[in-house]
Each structure stands twice: as structure tokens, then as C-alpha cells.
Amino acid sequence: MEGLRERKKREARVAIAEAATLLFAERGFDTVTVAEVAAAAGVSAKTVFNYFPVKEDLVLDGRQRIEEELLLAVSNRPVGSSVIGAVKAHTLEVARHLNQMPLARRQRFRKVLASSPSIKARLRSLSLETEQRLAELLAEETRAARDDPRPRLAAAILITLSHLAYGFDSGAEGAPPNLRTTVRRIERAFDLVAHGLDDYAMRRWAPGPFGGI
């Protein structure tokens, strides 16, 4: 159970991240200083650095929590349940959670992300780190040999599938999120991997010289 101290720290972290994202969306990531973020959040610059040693993490705080929760969902899954089932359940939960967030808040995040190469690079780094940690977890659980490619391959596929949760509002800007479409896409993708790719894209005819029939 979360104590008062932990709750206050979490609330302060969220408040700082939200203030930062708002400023970055208005003025650009590179032009806003950490001191300005601190002033907007009503804390000291030292407090900001205590929570976010890397400036890019001010934008990616929510994504980091989701990645940690994904690893917990895998490591804490009950006996008899598959890793793909645990990741699928988590991905659907994330999609539904994000769908409930205000559209303006999601659009701010997408705007900041699209305009900052350093945030994109940090996001890729975070994803690769989670993939590596998941591979290590699977290797340990299955007692895989060092040259067994399956833990890393499974981790790469599962992390890619988990990212489908973020596609719920990928339509025209300002359009309402289509959660039903996203859920259907997630379920189909997980089913495709779970049932194998043997019959997927089975060639039924010989293509012409330029890819035609």
C-alpha cells in the first residue's frame, strides 16, 4: 500500500512533468530551461533534477512508468500463464487508460515528441533498455543457454507489440480516439504472433517482373 510520503513524491513528480510538457509544447523543448520548469511547477531546480536527472525524461515520465509496469506484469504473472498473454493484457490496459486521457494532453505530448530529436532518441533508448531487461528476465526464467536467441527475439517482438497501445489516436488531428479499432488491431497482432507466421503472406501466385501479377 502506498504511504503518504510516496504519494506526495509521486504527485510532485507528475506535477513537474505536466508543467514541463505544457511549456515545451508552447515554446519548444530546447528553448525552455529547467529553471523555468521549476518555477512553473512551484519547486526548486534542484528538486527537478532530483526527480529527472535527464531533461528528456520530463516528457517521458509516463512512458517510463508504463515500461516498468510491463516488466512487472511479466515477472508477476501467475503460474500457468504465458508471457505473451501477460503482455497482451497489459497492452490493452494501457490503450484503455490512454484513451481516457484528455485529447489536448495527448496532443501536447505528440507535438513535443515530434519536434524534438533528442526526446525521440531518448525514447528509443528507453525502449531498447526495456527490451534488454525483458530478454534477461525471460532468459533467467527459462534457464536459456547463452547462445539461445529466443529470449532476445521474444523480447523484441513483445516490446514491438506493446507499442500498439499508443496508436489509439493516430487518425486526423482533433479526431476522437477510436479505441475499438485499436483494441481490434492489438488483438489481431497478438493472435498473429501467438499462432505463428507459417501461413501468413503465403504466396498464392507468381509475381510479375515489377511486382505485379
C-alpha positions in Angstrom: 0.0 0.0 0.0 1.3 3.4 -1.0 2.2 5.6 2.0 1.7 9.3 2.4 5.3 10.1 1.6 5.3 8.0 -1.5 2.1 9.5 -2.7 3.3 13.1 -2.3 6.5 12.3 -4.2 4.5 10.7 -7.0 2.2 13.7 -7.1 5.1 16.1 -7.2 6.8 14.2 -10.0 3.6 14.2 -12.1 3.1 17.9 -11.5 6.6 18.7 -12.6 6.3 16.5 -15.7 2.9 18.1 -16.7 4.2 21.6 -16.2 7.3 20.8 -18.3 5.2 19.3 -21.2 3.0 22.3 -21.3 5.9 24.7 -21.5 7.7 22.5 -24.1 4.5 22.4 -26.3 4.1 26.2 -26.1 7.7 27.3 -26.6 9.7 24.3 -27.8 11.8 21.8 -25.8 15.2 23.4 -26.5 14.2 26.9 -25.5 12.7 26.1 -22.1 15.2 25.8 -19.2 14.9 23.5 -16.2 14.7 26.7 -14.0 11.6 27.8 -15.9 10.1 24.3 -15.5 10.8 24.5 -11.8 9.2 27.9 -11.5 6.1 26.7 -13.3 5.8 23.7 -11.0 6.5 25.7 -7.9 9.6 23.8 -6.9 13.3 24.4 -7.0 15.6 23.5 -9.9 17.4 21.1 -7.6 14.1 19.3 -6.9 13.5 18.9 -10.7 17.0 17.4 -11.1 16.4 15.1 -8.2 13.3 13.6 -10.0 14.6 14.0 -13.5 18.4 13.9 -13.9 17.9 13.9 -17.7 15.9 16.7 -19.2 14.2 14.5 -21.8 12.7 12.4 -19.0 10.5 15.3 -18.1 8.5 14.4 -21.2 8.8 10.6 -20.9 7.9 10.1 -17.3 4.6 8.4 -18.1 6.2 6.2 -20.7 8.9 5.1 -18.2 6.2 4.1 -15.7 4.4 2.1 -18.4 7.6 0.3 -19.3 8.2 -0.6 -15.6 4.7 -1.9 -15.2 5.1 -4.1 -18.3 8.1 -5.8 -16.8 6.2 -6.2 -13.5 3.2 -7.7 -15.4 5.6 -10.3 -16.9 7.5 -11.1 -13.7 4.4 -11.3 -11.5 2.1 -13.3 -13.9 0.6 -16.3 -12.2 1.7 -19.9 -12.8 0.3 -21.4 -16.0 0.0 -18.1 -17.8 2.1 -17.2 -20.9 4.4 -14.2 -21.3 2.5 -13.2 -24.5 -0.8 -13.3 -22.6 0.6 -11.1 -19.8 2.0 -8.5 -22.3 -1.3 -8.6 -24.3 -3.3 -7.9 -21.2 -1.0 -5.0 -20.2 -1.1 -3.5 -23.7 -4.9 -3.5 -23.8 -5.0 -1.9 -20.3 -2.6 0.8 -21.4 -4.6 1.5 -24.5 -7.8 1.9 -22.5 -6.0 4.1 -19.9 -4.6 6.4 -22.5 -8.0 6.6 -24.2 -9.4 8.2 -21.0 -6.8 11.0 -21.0 -7.8 14.4 -22.3 -7.2 14.8 -26.0 -5.4 18.1 -25.5 -2.9 16.4 -23.2 -2.2 13.7 -25.7 -1.7 16.2 -28.5 0.7 18.2 -26.4 2.8 15.1 -25.9 2.8 14.2 -29.6 3.7 17.8 -30.5 6.7 17.9 -28.2 7.8 14.4 -29.3 7.5 15.2 -33.0 9.6 18.4 -32.6 12.5 17.1 -30.6 15.1 14.6 -32.0 16.7 14.3 -28.6 13.4 13.1 -27.0 12.9 10.6 -29.8 16.4 9.3 -29.3 15.8 9.0 -25.5 12.5 7.2 -26.2 14.3 4.7 -28.5 16.9 4.2 -25.8 14.3 3.6 -23.2 12.5 1.0 -25.4 15.8 -0.8 -26.1 16.6 -0.9 -22.3 13.2 -2.4 -21.6 13.7 -4.9 -24.3 17.0 -5.9 -22.9 15.6 -6.2 -19.4 12.7 -8.3 -20.6 15.1 -10.6 -22.5 17.2 -11.1 -19.4 14.1 -11.9 -17.4 12.9 -14.4 -19.9 16.4 -16.0 -20.2 16.6 -16.4 -16.4 13.1 -17.8 -16.2 13.6 -20.3 -19.0 17.2 -21.1 -18.0 18.2 -20.4 -21.6 21.7 -21.0 -22.7 23.9 -18.0 -23.5 23.7 -18.7 -27.3 19.9 -19.2 -27.3 18.4 -16.5 -29.4 14.8 -17.0 -28.2 14.7 -14.7 -25.2 16.0 -11.7 -27.1 13.8 -12.5 -30.1 10.7 -12.9 -28.0 11.5 -9.7 -26.1 11.9 -7.7 -29.3 8.6 -9.0 -30.7 6.7 -8.4 -27.4 8.0 -4.9 -27.0 7.0 -4.0 -30.6 3.5 -5.4 -29.9 3.2 -3.4 -26.7 3.8 -0.2 -28.6 0.4 -0.7 -30.4 -1.2 0.7 -27.3 0.0 4.2 -28.4 -1.8 4.1 -31.7 -5.3 4.8 -30.4 -5.5 8.4 -31.7 -3.4 8.1 -34.8 -6.1 9.5 -37.0 -6.6 13.1 -38.1 -5.6 15.6 -35.5 -8.5 16.6 -33.4 -10.5 13.5 -34.2 -11.8 11.5 -31.3 -9.8 8.4 -30.4 -11.0 5.2 -31.8 -10.4 2.7 -29.0 -12.4 -0.1 -30.6 -10.1 0.0 -33.7 -7.0 0.0 -31.5 -8.2 -2.9 -29.4 -9.0 -4.9 -32.5 -5.6 -4.2 -34.0 -3.9 -5.2 -30.8 -5.8 -8.5 -30.6 -5.1 -9.4 -34.2 -1.4 -8.6 -33.9 -1.0 -10.7 -30.7 -3.0 -13.5 -32.3 -0.8 -13.5 -35.3 2.3 -13.9 -33.3 0.8 -16.4 -30.8 -0.4 -18.7 -33.7 2.7 -18.4 -35.7 3.6 -16.9 -39.1 3.7 -20.1 -41.1 0.7 -19.3 -43.2 1.0 -15.5 -43.1 1.6 -14.0 -46.6 1.7 -17.4 -48.2 2.4 -16.8 -51.9 -0.5 -17.9 -54.0 0.8 -16.7 -57.4 4.0 -15.8 -59.2 4.6 -12.1 -59.2 5.4 -10.3 -62.5 8.8 -8.7 -63.2 7.8 -5.5 -61.4 5.9 -7.0 -58.5 2.6 -7.2 -60.3 0.6 -10.3 -61.1 
